[in-house]
């Protein structure tokens, strides 16, 4: 209400499109300039469940985390799952601020569904959870001998997929052994160069979207 009235300075009779992430998008108007109320007129778009990838990522610093979450939201990520690893420096984040960033990104990209933010977990719990639901975890590795992500997706594309982005400096030997022993983990490379975590996340989601479009034709 404050943002619409005092920042955007909307006036009585002005048309506004609103959504709540549950019931779709509605056309509404400002109906009372003094109390600033909105009156819904007609539903423009119905809410649809959209299958998108999940992103598991080692926590990174605030500004970089915000940028990554904003772009991942625009690219259709379904769920954001922060994890703490043996080499993770950042141990927490401001969930309320991150949710505001997500809402803004949804508004900018004309997206109706808000991606969920998972609770902070560790790699062990993450692997157990995904193994129980039989979901493939695509580990975006730094190894040069892995296949490229686009090569894997060209033959193994599926909607129920998750991506894993590691911390700066990579996973520890213990964690790498856990990943190797997990039956539902696939190791791929994104590029011949080392990438920052936020760059790797966006490249992985962008590549996924390319093959989602191809498979929907």
C-alpha positions, 0 to 999 in steps of 0.5 A: 500500500505504501509503495503504490501510494507514496512511491509510485504515486498512483491515483484514484482510477489508475489501473493496477495488475496484482497477483499473490502467487496463489490465485493468478493475476487480476486487473484492479483499480485504485478506488479510494484515493484517501484510504487507498484501496484496490478493487479487483475487476477481472482475472487476467491470468489463472495460476498454473503450476510450472515445473522448474529446476531446483537450485542447491547452492553453498551460501555466498556473500550478500550482494552476490547472493541477492544478484543470483537469487534475482536472476534465478527467479527470472529464469524460472527456478522452482526452489532455492536451497541454501547449504552449508559446506565444509568450506562455506564462509557465510553461515546465514542470510536475511530471508525477509530481504531475499523474499523482497528481492524475489517478489521484485524479480517476479514483478519485473519478469511478469512471473506469477509464482514465487520460488520457495526458499528452503531452510539452510541444510548441509550436503549430507541431508541434501543428498538423503532428501533427493535420494528419497524422492529419486530426483537427479542432482546435477553437480556443476563440477570444476573437473575438466573430464566431466561432460558438458551440461548441454551434452547431458541434457540433450539426452537426459532432460527431465523436469524434476531435476536439481542443480548443485553449485559448490562453494568458493574453492570447491567441495572438500575431499570428504564431500566429493566422496559423498557426491561420488557415492550417491547414486542420483548425482550426475557430475557435469561441467559448465565451462572450460573456465572456473566460474563464480558461484552466481555465474555458474548458477545462472549458466546452469539455469539458462542451459536448462531453459534452452532444453526445456523449450526444445522439449516443449516443441 
